[in-house]
Amino acid sequence: MNPSIADLRRNYTRDGLSEHQAPVEPFSLFATWFEQAVTIETTEANAMMLATVDAGGQPHLRTLLLKGADERGFVFFSNYASAKGEQLKAQPKAAMTFWWHDLERQVRIEGTVEKVSAEESDAYYHSRPLGSRLGAWASPQSQIIADREVLEQNLAELEKQYANEAPPRPPHWGGFRLTPQSIEFWQGRPSRLHDRLSYRLVDGQWIRKRLAP
Ligand SMILES: Cc1cc2nc3c(=O)[nH]c(=O)nc-3n(C[C@H](O)[C@H](O)[C@H](O)COP(=O)(O)O)c2cc1C
């Protein structure tokens, strides 16, 4: 292999993160970093990795799109009957990580997860393009299917069924909100001496600490 995997490395020089710049709570810093990621990142800035754990303690990690962020938490949408949906039902905790490559930044969020209200799920579902709305009906997410034809056929039938009316939101599809217990901001720095500021919620107060990289 050329170059070898072990030789792949990049020195991070773009920016720093100091306690003087950082607010006492994490949400406004997330909002600032997210806005900068939307402007600067060449890939989807709202793509993140979501980790859940199954009953045997096995972690599962996959990419999802963040669809909302405010002081209540971080919202994403999926199939409630999917593998992740089942894992979150049994163990309503998750971790979320953003890697903003161009900005040399990572954000790690950990906390508890619950479904958003039906109204919130409806509002987002109905804002989606028709293809995505029908796709949520057509795909039994995480189930084994015989072949791709199954999906194409499901979609063709749904297109007929909803030719003259808007599809309702499937009851098995909607939003989740991760309410954070901790949020860590990581800024790449030269010589691997990166900046890490960790916010942890203790008795309702955000406590900020610097961690060694
Ligand atoms: C860039 C990207 C964005 C994705 N966004 C979502 C999403 O918002 N919701 C979702 O359910 N799956 C999304 N997926 C698919 C998931 O990664 C995953 O395959 C799917 O949710 C099934 O996961 P599970 O079997 O662990 O439940 C996305 C995949 C990629 C690569």
The ligand as a Tripos MOL2 file, in Angstrom:
@<TRIPOS>MOLECULE
LIG
   31    33     1     0     0
SMALL
NO_CHARGES

@<TRIPOS>ATOM
      1 C1        -24.7070   10.6860    5.3250 C.3       1 LIG1
      2 C2        -25.7260    9.7480    5.9090 C.ar      1 LIG1
      3 C3        -26.8690   10.2590    6.5080 C.ar      1 LIG1
      4 C4        -27.8270    9.3960    7.0550 C.ar      1 LIG1
      5 N1        -28.9080    9.9510    7.7020 N.ar      1 LIG1
      6 C5        -29.8130    9.1260    8.2820 C.ar      1 LIG1
      7 C6        -30.8780    9.6810    9.0520 C.ar      1 LIG1
      8 O1        -30.9980   10.9030    9.2450 O.2       1 LIG1
      9 N2        -31.7720    8.8240    9.5840 N.ar      1 LIG1
     10 C7        -31.6640    7.4520    9.4410 C.ar      1 LIG1
     11 O2        -32.5070    6.7240    9.9490 O.2       1 LIG1
     12 N3        -30.6390    6.9030    8.7560 N.ar      1 LIG1
     13 C8        -29.7080    7.7070    8.1790 C.ar      1 LIG1
     14 N4        -28.6430    7.1610    7.4970 N.ar      1 LIG1
     15 C9        -28.5330    5.6800    7.4240 C.3       1 LIG1
     16 C10       -27.9400    5.1510    8.7410 C.3       1 LIG1
     17 O3        -26.5290    5.3420    8.7450 O.3       1 LIG1
     18 C11       -28.2550    3.6490    8.9640 C.3       1 LIG1
     19 O4        -27.8330    2.8900    7.8580 O.3       1 LIG1
     20 C12       -29.7510    3.4040    9.1960 C.3       1 LIG1
     21 O5        -30.3320    4.3910   10.0250 O.3       1 LIG1
     22 C13       -29.9660    2.0220    9.8300 C.3       1 LIG1
     23 O6        -29.3010    1.9580   11.0840 O.3       1 LIG1
     24 P1        -29.6620    0.8690   12.1910 P.3       1 LIG1
     25 O7        -29.8690   -0.4400   11.4570 O.co2     1 LIG1
     26 O8        -28.5060    0.8380   13.1050 O.co2     1 LIG1
     27 O9        -30.9270    1.3290   12.8810 O.co2     1 LIG1
     28 C14       -27.6600    7.9900    6.9630 C.ar      1 LIG1
     29 C15       -26.4990    7.4780    6.3600 C.ar      1 LIG1
     30 C16       -25.5420    8.3390    5.8470 C.ar      1 LIG1
     31 C17       -24.2880    7.7500    5.2490 C.3       1 LIG1
@<TRIPOS>BOND
     1     1     2 1
     2     2     3 ar
     3     2    30 ar
     4     3     4 ar
     5     4     5 ar
     6     4    28 ar
     7     5     6 ar
     8     6     7 ar
     9     6    13 1
    10     7     8 2
    11     7     9 ar
    12     9    10 ar
    13    10    11 2
    14    10    12 ar
    15    12    13 ar
    16    13    14 ar
    17    14    15 1
    18    14    28 ar
    19    15    16 1
    20    16    17 1
    21    16    18 1
    22    18    19 1
    23    18    20 1
    24    20    21 1
    25    20    22 1
    26    22    23 1
    27    23    24 1
    28    24    25 2
    29    24    26 1
    30    24    27 1
    31    28    29 ar
    32    29    30 ar
    33    30    31 1
@<TRIPOS>SUBSTRUCTURE
     1 LIG1         1 GROUP 0 **** ****
